[in-house]
Amino acid sequence: MRFRTVTSPHILAEAGVAQLMRRVLYAMAPGIMALIWFFGWGVLVNLALATSIALAAEAAMLLARGKPAVAQLNDYSAVVTAWLLAVALPPLSPWWLTATGVVSAIVVAKHLYGGLGYNPFNPAMIGYVVLLISFPREMSTWLIPHGFGQPEAVTWSETLRAIFGGVMPERFAPDALTGATPLDVLRTQLGLGLNVAEIRNSPVFGIVAGSGWEWATLGFLAGGLWLVYTRTAAWQIPVGMLGALAVVATVFHVVNPQRYAPPWFHLWSGAAIFGAFFIATDPVTASTTPRGRLFYGAGIGLLVYIIRGFGGYPDGVAFAVLLMNIAAPTIDLYTPPRVFGARRE
Amino acid sequence: MSGLFAFHGGLKTVRHKSESNQRPIQLSALSERLVVPLRQHIGAIAKPLVQAGERVLKGQLIGQPDGYISAAVHAPSSGTVLAVDQQPVPHPSGLPDWCVTLETDGEERWIEREPVAYQTLHHSAVRNLLRAAGVVGLGGAAFPSAVKLNLSGRSERLGTLILNGAECEPWITCDDRLMRERAAGIVAGLRIMVHLLDPREVLIGIEDDKPEAIAALNAACAGTGYRVRSVPTRYPSGSVKQLVKLLTGKETPVDGLPVDVGVQCFNVATAYAVHRAIDCGEPMLSRIVTVTGRVRRPQNFEALLGTPFAELIAQSGGYQDGVERLIMGGPMMGFALYDDRVPLTKAANCILAAGIENLTPEQPALPCIRCGACADVCPADLLPQQLYWHARAKEFDKAQDYHLFSCIECGCCSYVCPSRIPLVQFYRYAKNEIWAQEKEKQKAELARQRHQARLERLEREKREREAKLRQKAPPRADAPAEKSSVETAVARAKAAAPAAAEAAETPAAND
């Protein structure tokens, strides 16, 4: 009897790229639900909008590049990019803002650099940074968090009109609907000479960090720990990033607690937790050696603190990730593991 | 896990041991025709000693080892030689190789068998007996055992002798059954190995999914001082370097062998073969082989070498429907055969008729997403993904910088790769390319040396002719001059010899 010959191994593990990507989506669910609870339907609309545009852009680019479109569309990587970006957008962003960001991410950052596996920069962060630099006003118009169903919450139809019609709900006074993000408040008021303790009394802050925000962070932390537990994300990156952020924040806080916020505030604010588990861990653009990942993560943590404390933006996760993306190949070069049987240095 | 030293990486795979390890080893029926390959081992192919039409006895030498790293081949049964020619053999290349085809007479008439008392013999005499008996490692590599049992060139006493009963491939159970049923024979063979190697300690490593085998060997080792160690079931714990690390904590150097760290390791079945060769005077004529997967009665056979796979499968009740691939060895490292009409060899520990449900369906590879899952499982602590990029780009120098040759091709990286990239295939390709280049280089170097020598010879001859012409001396005076030229040639050759030997050795050492 004759048989086909194929090289070993003849069995493979079950998890493919699509499953890894789906796990990232599942892991984002708790944080996203918290965001929807506090910021309303806009979060969900952004997600849906970004997903559809991302899939359309991905399909178009795969076809244009002569790649097997169906197989690669099914890998969910475009959806992950879309979600990472959508979560970072203000909940009532106009549709074209989302579209611009997603197209920049998928078309430019991903496919023009060779597609899945070849892009040197995190596509979602490229999309985010393009928007942050091009449309600073739109990108800083965040809703003030309210619980779901409360009278202050934006309704479903108001959301749709804001996003697709560009009409903000008129029943709110300008300051009652939107405001600065907690990190922005900290930054601005430190500039006005207030100290950290005084600023923390502002209503935008909750128990640890931004009110409302801190619950979303908790959700992302839970999802992120699950990603690490299932080995979907490398543990070294979040440990390196949050560790470095905590250390440097502690040093500055100890030196001058009036001027510098405590480490737990930094860890729990902005995109630190979300970035550590979901953005920095994008394997394509991160360092790949075990030791290299610690350095890579630590570099991001350090840069986040520098940008927050001394740079021109309230949060710096996107810039920090992109800067370390550049460094990743070099880090890999200098941090290979000791090969089995090689002499110990 | 007290006293064990975990190696990095590795996998837990789905186990399929119980399919074949529930039945005792069965003696396979004598095949009418045995096709005995002359190359069943690592090293030079054996030289055939018989011709078509010749009658042979069971156990008669039919292939003589050619050189130190080679192994003897014997007639597995009595009968008539039909042919000495190229036949299909189980090899990944699918190419035929030299074989002796035997028509058996069913009488199983043996040669004279002489059990020997090894204690009374010199070590080298025992090794020669093993060499004459064609004993090779039965774990799969089939390296001539007598070579590994010779430590006479080493000054230090061997630290540890390890018997490998890990059997980490998910489907194979031949060692499991052998240990359960013939533990006493294994220990008898081990005793001979201990006699030859004089190790400080003797360890037997067995994965903890084989409690019966562990119990059997523990019983057989009672009073010997040999220690049976249960190791966690984690592929590839049966790989030599990984097992040595597990049991002793010692890492075999990148370019070295376990013996460089004072450890020597043999498969349990090899110990059993040593016992049969010395204590029973029987050369290596058969082996235990697992026949499993989609056959009606998966089990282990003690089968004569040269028995066609198809007959072993028929004796297991034949194929069930839906056999997709026929694999020799396990699913992690075994290779797929294109035909089941190939003979059993010393290296064949398992015949797996894999159904579609036992395989991973082939699917197009996606781009590498640099997730690093391959590095997490690599038992050699390599960066498989970097090796892949360099192998793919044909940057073989860089692949070697990333220690391509430390790769043991265990398949863990391919197993976990979410993009389904056939990583091991890339490494095999790169290794083969590098070997081919090395050979090419050696050939070119040899040609250059020959050319150089020729030029020198022509030059010398020309000078000598001119000298002769100029001298125009009587023939008597010529004789000493001629002699001296011979003398200088000899002296020159002597001076050149060590250099040439060095030149010849250097590439070999790299292998």
Interface residues (C-beta under 8 A of the other chain):
Chain A: M1 R2 F3 R4 T5 V6 T7 S8 P9 H10 I11 L12 A13 A15 G16 V17 Q19 L20 P68 A71 Q72 D75 S77 G115 L116 G117 Y118 R231 A234 P283 V284 A286 T288 T289 P290 R293 D332 P336 P337 R338 V339 F340 G341 A342 R343
Chain B: F7 H8 L11 T13 V14 P92 G94 P170 K241 K245 E251 T252 P253 V254 G256 A310 Y319 V323 E324 R325 L326 I327 G329 P331 M332 M333 G334 F335 A336 L337 Y338 D339 D340 A354 N358 L359 T360 E362 P364 L366 P367 C368 I369 R370 C371 G372 A373 A375 D376 P379 A380 D381 L382 L383 Q385 Q386 Y402 H403 S406 E409 G411 S414 Y415 V416 C417 P418 S419 R420 P422 V424 Q425 R428
